[in-house]
Amino acid sequence: MTETVDTSLDEQQKLELEAVEIKLLTEGIYQHYGFDFRDYSMPSLKRRIWKRVYAEGLSTVSGLQEKVLHDPACMESLLLDLSINTTAMFRDPTFYLAFRQKVVPLLRTYPFVRIWHAGCSTGEEVYSMAILLYEEGLYDRCRIYATDINEPVLQRAKEGIFPISSMKENTSNYIAAGGTGTFSEYYIAKYDYTIFRPSLRENVVFARHNLVTDATFNHFNVIFCRNVLIYFNSTLQERVQKLFLDSLEMFGILGLGKKETIKYLSVADNYEVIDLEERLYRRIR
C-alpha cells in the first residue's frame, strides 16, 4: 500500500515562509541595488510587495525576488510601490497655520534659512511651503532642499504640474492654512492640469537621497519629514532621527506628521516642544 505525504502548509507555516521570503527579498535588494527596506514596518511592506507580485503576474514573493534581481525595470516598479506618495497641497492645514504663527517669527531673525523636505514625494508640500514663505516675505532668503528616494517621483515634483481635479481640495487646504492671497494666482490651468509658477521653485533644489542609507549633506534651520516615519520600525526611526539631529542647526525646527513622535526615541531630550498637536519641535541641545 502506497503512503501519501501531506505537503500542504498550515496557516502558521505559510506566514513563517512568507516572512523568510520577504527577508530574502529585502536583503537581495539591499545587496544588489543599495536600497534598504529591511527595517520598514512589516504590515505596510508586505502589502506593497504583494501588490507588485500580483501586478507582475506572479504567485510568490520568491518569484518576485528572482525577477527584481534580474530586471531593473521591475525593481523600478517595486520602488514606486514601496515609496509612500500620498500627499496634497497644504496637507493637514493646521500644521501650516501653526508654522506661520509659531515658527515664521523665529525664521525672521535669520539672515538666511535652509530647509530640508525629506521624503518630498511629488512635491505638493514643497510648493505649499514655498507659497507660505513667499506670503510671509521670507522666500528670497530661503533655500529649500527637496529629496526623495524615487527618481520618477522627483521628476514630477520638479515639473510642478498637478491635476486640476485636486485644486478644489488644495484651495480649501490653503485657506484653512491661513493663506493670505488667492490660491489660483499661484498656478495656470491648462486642460486637465495646473502648472505652478516657476518662481516657486527658483530657490528649490530637488535631489535623490535615501534616508535609510545616505548620510547628512548639509546643516539646516528647518527639517520636514511628515508621514514617512510611520512606515519605519523603531530601529529605523532611531537611525533616521539621529540623521536629522546631526543635520539640524542648534535651535532648528523639526516638523513631523500627526501620527509621528520623537517621545520614545533617544533623541527626545535634544528637543523642546513648540506645538505638540502639530508635531513641531525645536532643537535645544
Sequence and secondary structure as in RCSB ss.txt:
>XXXX:A:sequence
MTETVDTSLDEQQKLELEAVEIKLLTEGIYQHYGFDFRDYSMPSLKRRIWKRVYAEGLSTVSGLQEKVLHDPACM
ESLLLDLSINTTAMFRDPTFYLAFRQKVVPLLRTYPFVRIWHAGCSTGEEVYSMAILLYEEGLYDRCRIYATDIN
EPVLQRAKEGIFPISSMKENTSNYIAAGGTGTFSEYYIAKYDYTIFRPSLRENVVFARHNLVTDATFNHFNVIFC
RNVLIYFNSTLQERVQKLFLDSLEMFGILGLGKKETIKYLSVADNYEVIDLEERLYRRIR
>XXXX:A:secstr
          HHHHHHHHHHHHHHHHHHHHHHH    TTB HHHHHHHHHHHHHHTT SSHHHHHHHHHH HHHH
HHHHHHHS     TTSSHHHHHHIIIIIHHHHTT SSEEEEEET TTSHHHHHHHHHHHHTT GGGEEEEEEES 
HHHHHHHHHTEEEGGGHHHHHHHHHHTT  S GGGGEEEETTEEEE GGGGTTEEEEE  TTT    S EEEEEE
 SSGGGB HHHHHHHHHHHHHHEEEEEEEEE TT  STTSTTGGGEEEEETTTTEEEE  
